[in-house]
Amino acid sequence: MYIGIDGGGTKTKAMLLDEHLNLIHTEEAGPSSIRTVSIEESLKNIHTCIDRCAEKAKKA
């Protein structure tokens, strides 16, 4: 499985894809641009999306 991350100034989006690049799940969290939030906040939001996608992957 693959996770793609799109981090921006207003939100962070993650997409979970299978080995054939079929979309399985999407997640959103707060911003992850270091221009708008601290590095710690950015990493927290990225990890939130990844963790949520990983939980979905376990069920898929």
C-alpha positions as CSV (number, residue, x, y, z in Angstrom):
1,M,0.0,0.0,0.0
2,Y,1.0,3.6,-0.5
3,I,0.3,6.8,1.3
4,G,0.5,10.2,-0.5
5,I,0.6,13.4,1.6
6,D,-0.4,16.8,0.5
7,G,0.6,19.3,3.2
8,G,-0.6,22.9,3.1
9,G,-1.2,26.0,5.1
10,T,-4.8,25.2,6.0
11,K,-4.9,21.4,6.0
12,T,-3.0,18.2,5.4
13,K,-4.5,15.5,3.2
14,A,-3.4,11.9,2.9
15,M,-4.6,9.3,0.4
16,L,-4.2,5.5,1.0
17,L,-3.8,3.5,-2.2
18,D,-3.4,-0.2,-2.9
19,E,-0.7,-1.8,-5.0
20,H,-2.8,-1.0,-8.2
21,L,-3.1,2.6,-7.2
22,N,-6.8,2.3,-6.3
23,L,-8.0,4.8,-3.7
24,I,-8.8,3.0,-0.4
25,H,-9.2,5.9,2.0
26,T,-8.5,9.7,2.5
27,E,-7.8,11.5,5.7
28,E,-7.4,15.2,6.7
29,A,-5.8,16.9,9.6
30,G,-4.7,20.4,10.5
31,P,-2.1,22.5,8.5
32,S,1.5,21.2,8.0
33,S,3.1,24.1,6.2
34,I,6.0,25.4,8.4
35,R,5.1,28.9,7.1
36,T,1.9,28.7,9.1
37,V,2.6,26.4,12.0
38,S,5.6,25.2,14.0
39,I,7.6,22.1,12.9
40,E,6.2,20.2,15.8
41,E,2.6,21.0,14.8
42,S,3.4,20.2,11.2
43,L,4.8,16.8,12.1
44,K,1.9,16.1,14.5
45,N,-0.7,16.7,11.7
46,I,1.3,14.6,9.2
47,H,1.6,11.7,11.6
48,T,-2.1,12.0,12.4
49,C,-3.0,11.4,8.8
50,I,-0.5,8.6,8.4
51,D,-1.7,6.8,11.6
52,R,-5.3,7.0,10.5
53,C,-4.5,5.6,7.1
54,A,-2.5,2.8,8.7
55,E,-5.5,1.9,10.8
56,K,-7.6,1.7,7.7
57,A,-4.9,-0.4,5.9
58,K,-5.1,-3.0,8.7
59,K,-8.8,-3.4,8.0
60,A,-8.5,-3.5,4.2
